[in-house]
Amino acid sequence: MLIDALELEDNAIVDADLCIMGAGAAGISIAREFHGTKLNVCLLEGGGFVYDEFSRKLYDGVSRGTYLVDWMHYVDGTRIRCFGGSTGHWVGWSRPLDDLDFEVRPWIAHSGWPFKSNRLKPYYKRAAPLLEVKPFGYDPASVVPGFAGHTFLDNSPEFSTDFFHLSPPTRFGDRYRKDIVSSSNIRLFLNANITNIDCTGEAKSATQLEVKTKKQTTFTVRAKYFVLALGGIENARMLLLSDKVQQNGLGNDHDLVGRFFTDHPHVNFGSVLFFDHDPALRFFDPFTPEGFNHHIFAVLRPAEELQYKHRLPNISMQLIKQQEPSAAAENAIRGHHALQHFLNKRSLNQPHSVYDVRIRSEAIPNPHSRVTLIPELDALGNRKVKLDWQLLAEDNLAIRDSAKLLAQELGRVSKGRVQMVLNDEVPWPNPWFGGHHIGTTRMHDDPKQGVVDKNCRLHSLENFYIAGSSVFPTPGCSNPTLTVVAMALRLADHLKEVMTV
Ligand SMILES: Cc1cc2nc3c(=O)[nH]c(=O)nc-3n(C[C@H](O)[C@H](O)[C@H](O)COP(=O)(O)OP(=O)(O)OC[C@H]3O[C@@H](n4cnc5c(N)ncnc54)[C@H](O)[C@@H]3O)c2cc1C
C-alpha cells in the first residue's frame, strides 16, 4: 500500500509492528520478506519514486581526508535519496566476501566478523537472484564452464583468479516497486524523512520516530521493532542526531558511531605488457558464459597464503585492456632496463597486448576515519555531516607491495612485464573510489568494540536493528551490495524469529 506523507495530517500518528527506515537495497530486501505475513509493516522513504532536488540537498555535507581532497561532492554525489536508494546509480559489480574476510587476521587491527563465512553462504544464494545474477559457486570452475585448466597464472600459488558477476544493474526502485506497493500488509510512506529516533528514558528500547515532510509537517511512527537502513553515512548521522536521551547519540556509549568509515580505494598502479596473446586473458573482459543472462569478468587476487606471508589486506586487481596501447605506455615498458634482455630474446614484433592494472583494495579499519555532525543545518533543521576519510600509510604500502608481487609473479611465469607508476612521488595514481560507505556502525560481540551485535541489533536497545554496509567490520575487496542484501535477508530471518511470525 502506498501513502504519500505529504497528504498526511500534521501530527498524525502511525502504528506498526515493524518499521523499516529507508527503501534502498537493504530496506526493500527486508520489507519483501515480510509480505504476506500477519505483521503490520511500515517502510519509510525520505524521497519519492524519482529523485528531486529538495531530497538531494538533505544529503549535502562536507568531505575531507587523505583521499578525497580532489572531490568535495563525495557525500551528496555518491548517494541518491529516493525509493530504491543508491541502486539508482550503482554499476552492478557483485561478488561475495572471501572466507578470510570473516577471520581475525593478526596483522590487521580490528579485523574479524562475529561469525564465519559459512553462516552467510545460504543468504548469498538467496541474495543473488534479487540482484539478477546467478548464485555464486566458490570454485571459479563451477561458475564458468570451461574455466578449469585455463586459470590465468595457473602455475602460480601466489595469485588466484576469481570472478565478479555484473548485475544488469538491478534498480531496486523500479524492479521491486510493484511488490511493495501491492502488498496489503506493507505500507510504504514516500516523502517521509526520519529526523529523530526516540527511546525510553533508560535507553533500553526504541519507542517512536519523528518524521518530517518538505511541507514541514510532522508525524510520529510508533512500532514494536525498528530497522535503520538509511545507507552507510546516514545510519551514523541518524544515531548521532538522536541525542535526546543519550547525549552522544543513540547507541554511542563508547564513541564508536561514525568511526571506522571506509570505501574501497581504487588506483591504477601501472601497465602490463603481455608477451603473447594468452587465451585466458579473455576472461578479464566482460563475457557471458553459456547458460548465463549476465556478464561476468575475472580479477586477480593475492592468494590467502600470500596475504598472510606479506601481511596484506584483501585486494582485487582488474586488467583493463588498452584499446590502443599508447605509444608512451609501450615505450615505457620496452625501455624498462629490467626488460631489455627478455624482450630482445623474444622479439618485440611478437603479438602482445597492453593492459592497465587497477587495484581495488580493502582499507585497514581506522577509528580516525569518521562521520561527524557539523553545526550547519539542512532544510528540515538537522545537522549536516562531515566525512573525514583517512587512509593509513600502511594502506598505501600494502597496495605497492601487492603491485610489486604481481609484477614479480608475471615475470616468473613469463607472462609479461609491468611498468609501475606507483611510487613515492605518485602515492595514489589516478585515485578513485567505489561510492561504498562502510563501517560506521560496525558489528562486534563486545559493545566496547562495536555498535551492533552479530544479529545487527544495537547493543543498547532491545528492539532496534541496523541494515546496510555500515555494519561491516571490514570491507573485503568485493563491492558491498550483494553482502548488504545477504545480510538484510539474514536480519529478516532473525526478526521473524524474535517477532514469532
Ligand atoms: C557510483 C556508484 C556505483 C556503485 N557501484 C556498485 C557496484 O558496482 N557494486 C556494488 O556492490 N555496489 C555499488 N555501489 C554501492 C551501492 O549503491 C550501495 O551499496 C547500495 O545502494 C546500498 O544500499 P542501502 O540500502 O544500504 O543504502 P541506500 O541505497 O543509500 O538506501 C538508503 C535509503 O534510505 C533513504 N533515506 C536516507 N535518509 C533518510 C531519512 N532520513 N529518512 C527516510 N529515508 C531516508 C534514501 O532515500 C534511500 O532510499 C555503488 C555506489 C555508487 C555511488
The ligand as a Gaussian input file, in Angstrom:
#p B3LYP/6-31G(d) Opt

LIG

0 1
 C       28.507000       5.428000      -8.446000
 C       28.266000       4.212000      -7.601000
 C       28.493000       2.952000      -8.126000
 C       28.286000       1.813000      -7.333000
 N       28.527000       0.598000      -7.884000
 C       28.397000      -0.507000      -7.120000
 C       28.687000      -1.785000      -7.666000
 O       29.064000      -1.918000      -8.823000
 N       28.543000      -2.865000      -6.851000
 C       28.129000      -2.762000      -5.555000
 O       28.035000      -3.781000      -4.868000
 N       27.825000      -1.550000      -5.031000
 C       27.952000      -0.421000      -5.771000
 N       27.642000       0.793000      -5.241000
 C       27.153000       0.862000      -3.850000
 C       25.640000       0.599000      -3.763000
 O       24.963000       1.614000      -4.442000
 C       25.235000       0.556000      -2.275000
 O       25.973000      -0.491000      -1.637000
 C       23.775000       0.265000      -2.031000
 O       22.949000       1.110000      -2.784000
 C       23.489000       0.464000      -0.538000
 O       22.140000       0.152000      -0.257000
 P       21.478000       0.619000       1.107000
 O       20.067000       0.179000       1.062000
 O       22.304000       0.181000       2.253000
 O       21.587000       2.218000       1.126000
 P       20.946000       3.301000       0.127000
 O       20.895000       2.785000      -1.232000
 O       21.703000       4.556000       0.362000
 O       19.449000       3.459000       0.631000
 C       19.087000       4.243000       1.738000
 C       17.653000       4.718000       1.572000
 O       17.288000       5.485000       2.719000
 C       16.632000       6.679000       2.308000
 N       16.880000       7.687000       3.351000
 C       18.063000       8.242000       3.692000
 N       17.902000       9.071000       4.734000
 C       16.588000       9.039000       5.058000
 C       15.829000       9.633000       6.090000
 N       16.353000      10.461000       6.987000
 N       14.505000       9.339000       6.155000
 C       13.925000       8.473000       5.272000
 N       14.616000       7.871000       4.275000
 C       15.935000       8.160000       4.179000
 C       17.261000       7.008000       0.979000
 O       16.424000       7.823000       0.203000
 C       17.460000       5.625000       0.370000
 O       16.330000       5.194000      -0.347000
 C       27.836000       1.954000      -6.000000
 C       27.595000       3.221000      -5.477000
 C       27.821000       4.337000      -6.256000
 C       27.599000       5.690000      -5.657000

